[in-house]
Amino acid sequence: MSEPLPIESAAPKARRSRQARVVWGPRVVTVGGDAPVRVQSMTNTDTVDAIGTAIQVKELAQAGSEMVRITVNTPEAAAQVPYIREQLDRMGIDVPLVGDFHYNGHRLLTDYPACAEALSKYRINPGNVGKGDKKDRQFGQMIDAAMRWNKPVRIGVNWGSLDQELLASLMDTNSLRAQPWDAKQVMYEALITSAIESAKLAESMGMAGEQIILSCKVSGVQDLISVYRELARRCDYPLHLGLTEAGMGTKGTVASATA
């Protein structure tokens, strides 16, 4: 009697993205691919306060944060990043630091090379890197810095700071459909398109695809799930998950954990 044919599971096969490497010294934190889910947190200190920021980074690392994001928003903050890194190294804390840039990141990474070197990853928001002709040029300066210092980037799109030119274009396209999408669907598409097009642009500039991490942050749990399922279907970049404006206290904790 012949063996019965195997029945294939109806469950979707596990997704395997490319894998990024976030490095400081001997410490390597892999993101994506077959890596476990990684935990990243962020300081709420003024980065200009190097000692206070280093202490909070240490506390977050000891609590289980495998990467810690710090705000780099001014020349004064950028100047302090190497000292924050130095303080952490003296304390034996090798957790990688992630620089969160908005609007002026292209200048800060260019004018403060020690900051660019001390960080292990850069966060770029395509909606906050300039408009018109400046946008691609300033985005390109940040990608150039990442390649010069061999750092991965997170291209982090946020529903609250979407590229307005892209959103307007998608809304115009939507108005021509026989059955237009609702506003939420257009927003989903704008988030996903902005992230993927920015990643492709970075690759065209010479950035290695495995060193590009994508995020499309929204503030609702179900919205986040819908956006990331579609993002995962359309690309194989490593993904950074997280809610934006999740809320304070227990509400924010539960929403973030659930998402």
Salt bridges, closest charged atoms under 4 A:
GLU66 OE2 - ARG38 NH1 2.92
GLU86 OE2 - ARG90 NH2 2.65
ASP89 OD1 - ARG85 NH2 3.22
ASP94 OD1 - ARG27 NH1 2.75
ASP100 OD2 - ARG69 NH1 3.08
ASP100 OD2 - HIS102 NE2 3.59
ASP100 OD1 - ARG123 NH1 3.17
ASP163 OD2 - LYS135 NZ 2.05
GLU189 OE2 - ARG234 NH2 2.97
GLU203 OE1 - ARG18 NH1 3.76
ASP223 OD1 - LYS184 NZ 3.29
GLU230 OE2 - ARG233 NH2 2.64
GLU230 OE2 - ARG234 NH1 3.25
ASP236 OD1 - ARG18 NH2 2.94
